[in-house]
Structures are given as structure tokens and as C-alpha cells.
Amino acid sequence: MTTTSVGLEAEADVRDPEASASQTSSPDYFASLRLVGRFMEGAQLKLGATVAIATFAVACELVPVWAVYRLVCEIIAGSLAWSSVLGYAAASLLAVLLGFAAMGFALALSHIVAFDAIYRLRLGVARHMARLPLGYFADRPSGDAKKLVIDEPEKLELIVAHGVPEGVSALATWLAVSIWLFAVDWRMALAAIVVTPVSFVLIVTAMTRGGRRAGAYQAAQQRMNAAIVDYLAGMGVVKIFNRAGESFAATSEAVKNYAKIETEWARDYLPLGGTFFSLVLANIVFILPVGLFLMASGSLDLPTLVFFIILGANYSQPLLKLFNQFHELAHISMGSTLVAEILDTAPQADRRDGPKPTGHDVAFEAVRFGYGKHDVLHGISFTARAGTVTALVGPSGGGKSTIAGLVPRFWDVRSGRVTVGGVDVRDMSLDDLMDTVAFVFQNTFLFSDTIAANIRFGNPGATDTEVEAAAKAARAHEFITALPDGYATRLGAKGTTLSGGERQRIAIARAILKDAPIIVLDEATAFADPDNEAAIQEAIEALTVGRTLIIVAHRLHTISAADAIVVVDRGCVAETGQHENLVAQDGLYARLWADYTAARQQTLRQSASGKV
């Protein structure tokens, strides 16, 4: 999910910053529930059973309270007997054991539901991401994929496996206790609950005030994470140029900004939020005075007062438990919005019954395209004929790689059209388009697998003989067989154990094995030394046979024999033609050629002492 993965050049820098993920101004506290709810089809009955069993488990916790109340009543009445003590003790023990067993079963069942939902969610996100245009990921750090597929769904386990059964059972218990209190004495019940609505008004107000900073908090957190990752990833460059202070300053500033927003959020939340925690468990402060007053007036007996002291003093405990679950829900929902956003992003349109091309000419017809609000391509028109080599050249940042990326629909054009064999690529099925076009990226990606497996990725059904033939055509066979394990050699992450030129030739072998009639090369010799460059040029010549080849090039001598050269400057086609004609026109290409040949002939000047 990096810019280099699509072979972008400096033109990527002109993208509209507003194209990044939206930042919400206030949190959506129930985003995680809505997200996981999409992937719980058929699990509602299990989840309902979980809630019912968990509610029973919590209800069992009230049995010891009832037993203590009955014992106190018998003590006050002077009728306490050892049989009663043993009976109430046995009932309490049985209730506790049943409660533990029921809650254990409920949590086991809820975890099964949670893991199944997370499994479906991860598959759903991965499949949806695969249906998005490749350009969608160009501006997004590669770590975002792990965050969206692994980290954020994992947090939902707390919501489904714990939050739902424990939260709903806590609410059910609170309602049951409320009814019980009012059934015993409505006056004392009012005294027991009077502080609860006040305290929850305070916490809702505190969360609303603090929640206004949720969008800024999330953005600051993302900036801080990105700054830290960039700082650590670029440590080699930082040390070589002795710029640790300046580089760390940017990271430090991101951390300080994050801390500043967190502090501001806390200042908005704590005055009322702290008061909530003080009041929510202060029921006894109201129960005892009211109870004593009613007893003094003769309208309340001692056993009833004891009942309210025992049960009413902990009246808000289930609500506090529910609030803690809601707090987790709100926190997790901030990340869930990112997952929901990508799931709500419209997938790339795919006409599965679309027309099939009748040839392999690639034509750009008045194509306009841009990132965000601003166009970077302005009316691009040219045709790459079937069986020929068409080169895209021009100054860096002119739009060459963007043009190349439009052929396999990394993005869709704003106006105009790109056609293959006379068919608009948007009208073709994606399967047909991908079978028709192969793309060799400037920064080649190789999997942590064997060399053979990386080449065979172009055609999973290819035999070893076909893999070897493709490697020979790509001029990669010689260096592969020189390796200790040959084609069975396992590559490290991204193939870093090979040189840039070697990785490029494996990528070309993969494209050859795919045997697509149209191949796009994005600066195939960018990282090659002279020997590798010569080998890659031979491999490219092997690609040209019977195929339409579009090459993005900076090394102009590598495309001087191209059938057509399209000179791109600032998102426009400046010139088209063959090498000799373009040089003779004394235009932009001629200047580029003169500068290029002069640079190749340039030697380092020697000082008077003869040292370089």
C-alpha cells in the first residue's frame, strides 16, 4: 500500500491532501457494533442465548444478598436457627457455583460468536480491498493494511465476547433490582436511585464535551504513528547525514501535538467525569438519612432499612459496569470507523459480461485524470499499436507513470477514455483486463518464497520447464542457477537478497510467463548496473515479440529504437514520433537527448594535484 508499489513518480506529490481519509469531528460510539453486526448473520440466536445465560449468572449473584437480608431479618426477629444459617449458606454457595458455571459457558459461547464474526470481517475487508482500484492504496502507508485487517477487527472481540453479554446482563440486573426496590418500598427506592440519573447526565455531558476532539485526536494519533515509523525506517539516512536532531524534532513535534490534544480532551472531560465517579456510588449517602427519618416517623421497619442498605448501597454497580463497557465500545469504535470507511468505499466497477477486445492496440483518447480536485493529465491522446514498442519519456513528474497506470485501471479516467482493442477498459471485465495486461513495476515486489514460486505467480499452472524457459527469456536463468539452491532459493522479505537488476529480471520472467498480449514496463532499468541493464534490454526484446509493449523510460538510449516515442510534459503530450525525427525537430525531446548524452559523457574533474 505504498506509492512505490504502483510505480508513481514525483507527480504523486501534487495530489490533493483532501483525498486522504476523512476525519470525523465527533465520535460515533456505536460504529463498532454496526460494523460487527454486518458479519453476524446466523449468529443472533447464539448471541441471544449468551445474553440470557449471562443474565442468569448475574442474577445468581443476588442470591447471597437475599440470603444475608433474610438472616438479618431473622436475627432482628430473634428467630434465627442453625438450620436457617445452613440453608441460606447452601443456597448462596449453590448460586455462586451456578453463576460461575453459567458465566463461563456464556463467555465461551460469546467467544465462539466473536471469533466467527471477526473471521468473516477479516475476509470481508480483504476481499473488498481486492476489489478496490490499486490506486486507492497509493497514498496509504503499508501498515494501514495490517491495521484494517488484523488490529482493528481483533479489538472487536472485547465488544462481542465481553461487552454484549456482560453489558446487557448488567442492564438487565439493574432493571430487576430497580423493580425489586420499588416493590419493597417506593420511598426508599427513590432515595436509592436519585443520584443515578444526575450522575449519568454528568457523564454524558462530559463525554459529549470531550468527544468533540475525537477527530483531531485520531488524526494526531495517525500522524504520530507515521512520524515514528518514518523516523525509525529512515534511521540509516538520518545517521549518515548527521541530522538526528532535525529528524527527531519532527517526530517529537507529532508526539507533543498528540499529547496536547489528549490533555485538552482530559480537561474537557475530567471536571464532570470525575464528579460522576464520585456520585454514582454515593447512594448510601441518601439511603441512610431518609431511612432513619422514616423509621423515626414509624413508617419504616429495621429489616427494610437493612435491605436497602445492603442492596441499595450497590445499586449503581451494574450501571458502572455498563458504563465501563460503553467506554470500551466508544474507544474501539474510533478505529472501527476506519474499517467501515473502506468497506463503504465503492469497489471498482466490473462489467463481468463486458465486451472482449478484438485486437491489442492501446489508445488514449483525450484523457483527463487527477488526484483529488486537480488534474495532472490534460487531454492525453496517442495510440500504442499492437506488436510495437511505445515509449513514454519526459521530465520527472510529468505524468508518465500515471499514464501507464491507467492501462490496467489502477485508476479510472475523469474524461476521455483508454481503449484496448477498441473497447473502453472500463467496459471490460476486470478478469479479461488483467488477463490482457501485465505490468512490471519500477519497484519490483517479490514474495518471501522461492524464486520459482515468484516467477510462477504469473501463471500458477506453469510447469518447471515453462518457468525455466521464462527465466531464460528474461536473462535470469544464469544468475538463478548460480545460487546454492537454484530455483528453490528462498528470498527474504521483498527479495532484498537480490540486486535491483536481478529482481527486475525475475519480474520480467513473471510477465513473460503470464503471456499477456499487452505489457507495461515502468522504468524497468531504473536500478540496473550496466551489465544488468544489458541483460534487461535483451529480456525486453524477448517481450516485444507479438506483444504490445508500453515502456516508461528515463534512460533514453534504452528506447531509442522504439517504434513510437511519446514525450510527456506537465500532463500533456508534447511530441510524438521516432527517435531520429524527434531529435531533428529540435524540441523538448531533442533537449532531453542532448542533456542525457552530455551527462553520460561527463567525467569527474581532476584537481591540480591529480586527485579526483
C-alpha positions in Angstrom: 0.0 0.0 0.0 2.8 2.3 -0.7 3.3 4.8 -3.5 6.2 2.9 -4.9 4.0 -0.2 -5.3 2.3 1.5 -8.2 5.4 2.9 -9.7 4.5 6.6 -9.1 6.9 9.4 -9.7 7.0 12.9 -8.4 3.6 13.5 -9.8 2.2 11.8 -6.8 3.2 14.9 -4.8 0.5 17.0 -6.5 -2.3 15.0 -5.0 -5.0 16.8 -3.2 -4.5 16.4 0.5 -8.2 16.3 0.9 -8.1 12.9 -0.7 -6.9 11.3 2.5 -9.3 9.6 4.8 -11.9 11.7 6.3 -11.7 12.8 9.9 -14.8 12.8 11.9 -15.5 15.8 14.2 -17.2 13.7 16.8 -17.0 10.0 17.7 -19.6 7.5 16.6 -20.0 5.5 19.8 -21.8 2.6 18.1 -19.7 2.2 15.0 -18.1 -1.0 16.2 -21.5 -2.6 16.9 -22.8 -1.7 13.5 -19.6 -2.9 11.9 -19.5 -6.3 13.5 -23.3 -6.6 13.0 -22.7 -6.9 9.3 -20.9 -10.1 9.8 -23.0 -11.9 12.4 -25.6 -13.4 10.1 -26.9 -16.6 11.6 -25.3 -15.9 15.0 -28.1 -13.8 16.5 -29.6 -16.9 18.3 -26.3 -17.8 19.8 -25.7 -14.3 20.9 -29.2 -14.1 22.4 -28.5 -17.3 24.3 -25.3 -15.8 25.6 -27.0 -12.7 26.9 -29.7 -14.8 28.6 -27.2 -17.1 30.3 -25.0 -14.2 31.4 -28.1 -12.5 32.8 -28.9 -15.7 34.8 -25.3 -15.7 36.0 -25.5 -12.2 37.3 -28.9 -12.9 38.9 -27.3 -15.7 40.8 -25.0 -13.0 42.4 -28.1 -11.5 44.1 -28.9 -14.7 45.9 -26.2 -14.2 48.6 -27.6 -10.6 49.1 -31.1 -12.0 49.6 -29.7 -14.7 52.0 -27.9 -12.0 54.1 -31.1 -10.0 54.1 -33.2 -12.9 55.3 -30.6 -13.8 58.0 -30.6 -10.2 59.3 -34.4 -10.3 59.4 -34.4 -13.5 61.5 -31.7 -12.1 63.8 -33.8 -9.0 64.4 -36.9 -11.1 64.9 -35.0 -13.4 67.3 -35.9 -16.5 65.3 -32.5 -17.4 63.9 -31.8 -21.1 63.8 -28.7 -23.0 62.7 -30.9 -24.8 60.1 -31.7 -21.4 58.5 -28.0 -20.4 58.5 -27.0 -23.7 56.8 -29.9 -23.4 54.4 -29.1 -19.9 53.3 -25.4 -20.7 53.1 -26.1 -23.7 50.9 -28.4 -21.6 48.7 -25.7 -18.9 48.4 -23.0 -21.5 47.6 -25.1 -23.2 45.0 -26.0 -19.8 43.4 -22.4 -18.8 43.3 -21.3 -22.1 41.7 -24.2 -21.9 39.2 -23.3 -18.3 38.5 -19.7 -19.1 37.8 -20.6 -22.0 35.6 -23.2 -20.1 33.7 -20.9 -17.1 33.1 -18.1 -19.4 32.0 -20.5 -21.1 29.5 -21.9 -17.7 28.3 -18.4 -16.3 27.7 -17.3 -19.5 25.9 -20.3 -19.2 23.6 -19.8 -15.4 23.1 -16.1 -16.0 22.2 -17.2 -18.5 19.5 -19.6 -15.9 18.1 -16.9 -13.2 18.3 -14.2 -15.2 16.6 -16.6 -16.3 13.8 -17.6 -12.7 13.3 -14.0 -11.4 13.3 -13.1 -14.2 10.8 -15.9 -13.1 8.5 -15.0 -9.5 8.9 -11.3 -10.0 8.1 -12.3 -12.0 5.0 -14.8 -9.3 4.0 -12.3 -6.5 4.4 -9.6 -8.4 2.5 -12.0 -9.3 -0.4 -13.3 -5.7 -0.5 -9.8 -4.3 -0.6 -9.0 -6.6 -3.5 -11.9 -5.1 -5.4 -10.7 -1.5 -5.0 -8.6 0.1 -7.7 -4.9 -0.3 -6.9 -4.5 3.5 -7.0 -6.7 3.7 -3.9 -3.8 2.4 -1.8 -1.2 4.7 -3.3 -1.3 7.3 -0.6 -1.8 4.9 2.3 1.0 3.5 4.4 1.5 -0.2 4.1 0.9 -0.5 7.8 -2.7 0.5 7.2 -3.5 -2.9 5.7 -2.4 -4.7 8.9 -4.4 -2.2 11.0 -7.5 -2.7 8.9 -7.4 -6.4 8.5 -5.7 -7.5 11.8 -5.6 -4.9 14.5 -9.0 -3.2 14.4 -11.0 -6.4 13.9 -9.1 -8.0 16.8 -10.4 -5.3 19.2 -14.0 -6.2 18.4 -13.5 -9.4 20.3 -13.9 -7.4 23.5 -17.2 -6.0 22.3 -18.8 -9.2 21.2 -17.3 -11.7 23.6 -17.4 -9.5 26.7 -19.2 -6.2 26.1 -22.5 -7.6 24.7 -23.2 -10.4 27.3 -21.8 -8.5 30.3 -23.3 -5.2 29.3 -26.8 -6.4 28.5 -26.8 -8.7 31.6 -25.7 -5.7 33.8 -28.5 -3.6 32.4 -31.0 -6.4 33.0 -29.7 -6.8 36.5 -30.1 -3.1 37.2 -33.7 -3.2 35.9 -34.5 -6.2 38.0 -33.0 -4.6 41.2 -34.9 -1.4 40.4 -38.2 -3.3 40.3 -37.3 -5.2 43.4 -36.5 -1.9 45.3 -39.8 -0.3 44.3 -41.7 -3.4 45.2 -40.3 -3.3 48.7 -40.7 0.5 49.4 -41.1 3.1 46.7 -39.9 5.9 49.0 -36.6 4.2 49.9 -36.3 3.2 46.2 -36.4 6.9 45.2 -33.7 7.7 47.8 -31.6 4.8 46.4 -31.8 5.9 42.7 -32.0 9.7 43.0 -28.3 10.2 42.5 -28.1 7.8 39.5 -29.8 9.9 36.8 -27.9 13.0 38.0 -24.5 11.3 37.7 -25.3 9.9 34.3 -26.3 13.3 33.0 -22.9 14.5 34.1 -21.0 11.7 32.4 -23.0 12.1 29.1 -22.3 15.8 29.2 -18.6 15.1 29.9 -18.3 12.6 27.0 -20.1 15.0 24.6 -17.7 17.8 25.5 -14.6 15.6 25.2 -15.9 13.8 22.1 -15.7 17.0 20.0 -11.9 16.4 19.9 -12.2 12.8 18.7 -11.5 13.7 15.1 -8.4 15.7 16.0 -7.3 13.0 18.4 -7.5 10.3 15.8 -5.7 12.4 13.2 -2.9 13.3 15.7 -2.5 9.7 16.6 -2.1 8.7 13.0 0.4 11.5 12.4 2.4 10.5 15.5 2.5 6.8 14.4 3.5 7.7 10.9 6.2 10.1 12.2 7.7 7.4 14.5 7.6 4.8 11.7 9.3 7.1 9.2 11.9 8.2 11.8 12.9 4.6 12.6 12.7 3.5 8.9 15.0 6.3 7.8 17.5 5.9 10.7 20.3 5.0 8.3 19.9 8.2 6.3 19.5 10.2 9.4 22.8 8.9 10.9 24.7 9.2 7.6 23.8 12.9 7.2 24.0 13.6 10.9 20.5 15.0 11.0 19.2 13.2 14.0 18.2 16.4 15.8 16.2 17.8 12.9 14.6 14.4 12.1 13.7 13.7 15.7 12.3 17.2 16.0 9.5 16.4 13.6 8.7 13.2 15.4 8.9 15.0 18.7 6.5 17.7 17.5 4.0 15.0 16.4 4.2 13.3 19.8 3.8 16.7 21.6 0.8 17.6 19.4 -0.8 14.2 20.3 -0.2 14.8 24.0 -1.6 18.3 23.7 -4.9 17.1 22.2 -5.1 14.3 24.8 -4.6 16.9 27.6 -7.2 19.2 26.1 -9.6 16.3 25.9 -8.9 15.4 29.5 -9.6 19.0 30.6 -12.9 18.9 28.9 -13.9 15.6 30.4 -12.5 15.4 33.9 -14.5 18.0 35.8 -17.8 16.4 35.1 -16.4 12.9 34.5 -14.7 12.9 37.9 -17.9 14.1 39.6 -19.7 11.2 38.0 -17.4 8.6 39.6 -17.9 10.4 43.0 -21.7 10.4 42.8 -22.5 7.2 41.1 -21.6 5.1 44.1 -22.9 7.5 46.7 -26.4 6.0 47.1 -25.8 5.2 50.8 -25.5 9.0 51.5 -29.2 9.3 50.6 -30.5 5.9 51.7 -29.4 6.2 55.3 -30.8 9.7 56.2 -34.1 9.0 54.5 -34.3 5.6 56.1 -33.6 6.9 59.6 -36.2 9.7 59.1 -38.9 7.2 58.0 -38.0 4.9 60.9 -38.3 7.8 63.3 -41.7 8.6 61.9 -42.7 4.9 62.4 -43.4 4.3 58.7 -40.3 2.0 58.1 -39.1 -1.1 59.9 -35.5 -2.0 60.6 -35.4 -5.1 58.3 -36.5 -2.9 55.3 -33.8 -0.4 56.1 -31.2 -3.1 56.3 -32.4 -4.4 52.9 -31.9 -1.1 51.3 -28.5 -0.6 52.9 -27.4 -4.0 51.6 -28.9 -3.8 48.2 -29.4 -0.1 47.5 -25.8 0.8 48.5 -24.6 -1.1 45.5 -27.5 -0.1 43.3 -25.3 1.7 40.7 -22.6 -1.1 40.5 -24.3 -2.7 37.4 -24.6 0.7 35.7 -20.9 1.4 36.5 -20.0 -1.9 34.9 -22.2 -1.0 31.9 -20.5 2.4 31.6 -17.1 0.7 31.6 -18.3 -1.5 28.7 -19.6 1.6 26.9 -16.3 3.3 27.4 -14.5 0.4 25.7 -17.1 0.4 23.0 -16.6 4.2 22.3 -12.8 3.8 22.2 -12.9 0.8 19.9 -15.5 2.5 17.7 -13.0 5.2 16.8 -10.9 2.6 15.0 -13.9 0.8 13.6 -14.9 3.8 11.6 -11.7 3.4 9.5 -12.7 -0.2 8.7 -16.3 0.9 8.0 -15.0 3.6 5.6 -13.0 1.2 3.5 -16.0 -1.2 3.4 -18.3 1.6 2.3 -15.8 2.7 -0.4 -17.4 1.8 -3.7 -15.5 -1.0 -5.4 -14.1 -0.7 -8.9 -16.9 -1.2 -11.4 -16.7 -4.5 -13.0 -18.7 -5.5 -16.0 -18.4 -9.3 -15.9 -20.3 -9.6 -19.2 -18.4 -6.8 -20.8 -17.2 -6.9 -24.5 -13.9 -8.6 -25.3 -11.3 -6.6 -27.3 -10.8 -7.5 -31.0 -7.2 -6.5 -31.0 -4.4 -5.3 -28.8 -4.0 -1.6 -29.8 -3.9 0.6 -26.7 -5.4 4.0 -27.4 -5.7 7.1 -25.2 -8.4 9.5 -26.4 -8.4 13.0 -24.8 -7.8 11.5 -21.4 -8.0 13.8 -18.3 -7.2 12.5 -14.9 -6.2 13.9 -11.5 -5.7 13.1 -7.8 -8.3 14.9 -5.6 -9.6 18.0 -7.2 -6.7 18.8 -9.6 -6.0 17.3 -13.0 -2.5 16.0 -13.6 -3.2 14.8 -17.1 -4.7 17.2 -19.6 -6.2 15.7 -22.8 -3.7 12.8 -23.4 -4.1 11.2 -26.8 -1.9 8.7 -28.5 -2.1 5.0 -29.7 0.3 2.2 -28.9 -0.1 -0.2 -31.8 -0.2 -4.0 -31.4 3.1 -5.7 -31.8 5.1 -2.4 -31.3 7.1 -0.7 -28.6 5.8 2.6 -27.4 8.0 4.6 -25.0 6.8 7.3 -22.6 9.5 9.8 -21.9 9.7 13.3 -20.4 10.8 15.3 -17.4 10.2 13.7 -13.9 6.8 14.5 -12.5 5.3 14.9 -16.0 2.7 12.1 -15.6 4.3 9.1 -17.4 3.8 6.6 -14.6 0.2 7.9 -14.2 -0.5 7.3 -17.9 1.0 3.8 -17.6 -1.2 3.0 -14.6 -4.4 3.9 -16.5 -4.0 1.0 -18.8 -4.6 -1.8 -16.2 -7.1 0.6 -14.4 -5.1 1.4 -11.4 -7.4 4.5 -11.6 -10.3 5.4 -13.8 -10.1 8.5 -16.1 -12.1 11.6 -15.4 -13.0 12.2 -19.0 -12.0 10.7 -22.3 -11.2 7.0 -22.5 -8.5 4.4 -22.6 -9.3 1.5 -25.0 -7.8 -1.9 -25.6 -8.7 -3.3 -29.0 -11.3 -0.6 -29.4 -13.0 -1.5 -26.1 -13.0 1.0 -23.2 -11.1 -0.6 -20.3 -14.0 0.4 -18.0 -16.4 -1.7 -20.1 -14.2 -4.8 -20.0 -14.5 -7.3 -17.2 -11.6 -7.0 -14.7 -10.7 -10.6 -15.3 -10.4 -10.0 -19.0 -8.4 -6.8 -18.5 -6.0 -8.5 -16.0 -5.5 -11.4 -18.4 -4.8 -9.0 -21.2 -2.3 -6.7 -19.4 0.8 -7.4 -17.5 2.6 -4.7 -15.5 6.2 -4.7 -14.4 6.6 -2.1 -11.6 9.6 0.2 -11.2 10.0 -1.1 -7.6 9.5 -4.8 -8.1 7.8 -6.7 -5.3 8.8 -10.2 -4.7 7.2 -12.6 -2.2 9.1 -14.3 0.7 9.1 -17.5 -1.2 11.2 -19.4 -3.7 12.4 -17.9 -6.9 10.3 -20.5 -8.8 7.2 -19.5 -6.9 7.7 -15.9 -7.6 8.0 -16.5 -11.3 5.1 -18.9 -11.3 2.9 -16.2 -9.8 2.4 -15.1 -13.5 0.9 -18.5 -14.3 0.2 -20.7 -11.3 -0.3 -23.7 -13.5 3.1 -23.4 -15.3 5.4 -26.4 -15.3 9.0 -26.2 -14.1 10.1 -26.3 -17.7 7.9 -23.3 -18.6 9.2 -21.4 -15.5 12.8 -22.1 -16.6 12.0 -21.0 -20.2 10.6 -17.7 -18.9 13.6 -17.1 -16.8 15.9 -17.8 -19.8 13.9 -15.4 -21.9 14.3 -12.8 -19.1 18.0 -13.4 -19.0 17.6 -14.5 -15.4 18.4 -18.3 -15.7 22.2 -17.8 -15.4 22.2 -16.0 -12.1 19.4 -18.2 -10.7 21.3 -21.4 -11.3 24.4 -19.9 -9.8 22.6 -19.6 -6.5 23.1 -22.5 -4.0 19.5 -23.8 -4.3 18.8 -22.5 -7.8 15.1 -22.0 -8.5 14.4 -23.4 -5.0 16.3 -20.5 -3.4 14.0 -18.8 -0.8 14.0 -15.0 -1.0 13.9 -12.7 2.0 11.3 -10.0 2.6 10.6 -8.3 -0.8 13.5 -10.1 -2.3 16.1 -7.9 -0.8 18.7 -10.7 -1.0 18.9 -10.0 -4.8 20.2 -6.9 -6.6 17.7 -4.5 -8.2 18.5 -5.7 -11.6 18.1 -9.3 -10.6 14.7 -8.6 -9.0 13.7 -6.8 -12.2 14.5 -9.7 -14.4 12.5 -12.1 -12.2 9.6 -9.7 -12.5 10.0 -9.7 -16.3 10.2 -13.5 -16.3 6.9 -13.4 -14.3 5.4 -11.2 -17.0 6.7 -13.4 -19.8 5.1 -16.5 -18.1 1.8 -14.7 -17.9 1.9 -14.4 -21.6 -0.3 -11.3 -21.7 -0.6 -9.6 -25.1 0.0 -6.2 -23.6 2.9 -5.4 -21.2 3.6 -2.2 -19.4 7.1 -1.6 -18.1 7.5 1.2 -15.6 11.2 2.2 -15.8 12.5 -1.4 -16.0 16.2 -0.5 -15.9 15.9 2.1 -13.0 18.1 0.1 -10.6 20.3 -1.8 -13.0 24.1 -1.6 -13.4 25.5 -1.6 -17.0 25.7 -5.4 -17.0 22.2 -5.9 -15.7 20.9 -3.2 -17.9 22.1 -5.0 -21.0 20.5 -8.2 -19.7 17.2 -6.4 -19.1 17.3 -4.9 -22.5 17.7 -8.4 -24.0 14.8 -9.5 -21.9 12.7 -6.6 -23.1 13.4 -7.6 -26.7 12.1 -11.0 -25.9 8.9 -9.4 -24.6 8.3 -7.5 -27.8 7.7 -10.5 -29.9 4.0 -10.4 -30.8 3.1 -8.1 -27.9 2.1 -4.5 -27.4 4.8 -3.0 -25.2 4.5 0.3 -23.4 7.7 1.4 -21.6 8.2 4.3 -19.2 11.8 5.3 -19.5 14.3 7.8 -18.2 17.4 6.2 -19.8 16.7 7.4 -23.3 19.3 5.2 -25.0 17.2 2.2 -23.9 14.2 3.3 -26.1 15.9 4.9 -29.0 14.8 2.1 -31.2 11.2 2.2 -30.1 8.5 2.2 -32.8 6.9 5.3 -31.2 8.1 7.8 -28.6 5.5 9.9 -26.7 7.1 12.9 -25.0 5.0 13.8 -21.9 5.5 17.2 -20.2 3.3 18.6 -17.3 0.5 16.2 -18.1 0.3 16.9 -21.8 1.7 15.1 -24.9 4.4 17.5 -26.1 5.7 15.4 -29.1 5.3 12.0 -30.7 7.5 10.3 -33.2 10.6 8.1 -33.6 14.0 8.9 -32.2 15.6 10.4 -35.3 12.6 12.5 -36.2 12.2 13.9 -32.7 15.9 14.8 -32.4 15.6 16.5 -35.8 12.6 18.6 -34.6 14.9 20.3 -32.0 12.1 20.3 -29.5 11.8 19.0 -25.9 12.9 15.5 -26.8 16.0 16.9 -28.5 16.9 18.9 -25.4 16.3 15.8 -23.2 18.5 13.7 -25.5 21.3 16.4 -25.6 21.3 16.6 -21.8 21.2 12.9 -21.4 24.1 12.2 -23.8 26.1 15.0 -22.2 25.5 13.6 -18.7 26.7 10.1 -19.9 29.9 11.6 -21.3 30.6 13.8 -18.3 33.7 12.8 -16.3 34.7 13.9 -12.8 37.2 16.9 -13.0 40.6 16.4 -11.5 42.2 18.8 -9.1 45.6 20.3 -9.7 47.1 17.5 -7.6 45.7 15.0 -10.0 43.2 13.6 -7.5 39.6 13.2 -8.4 
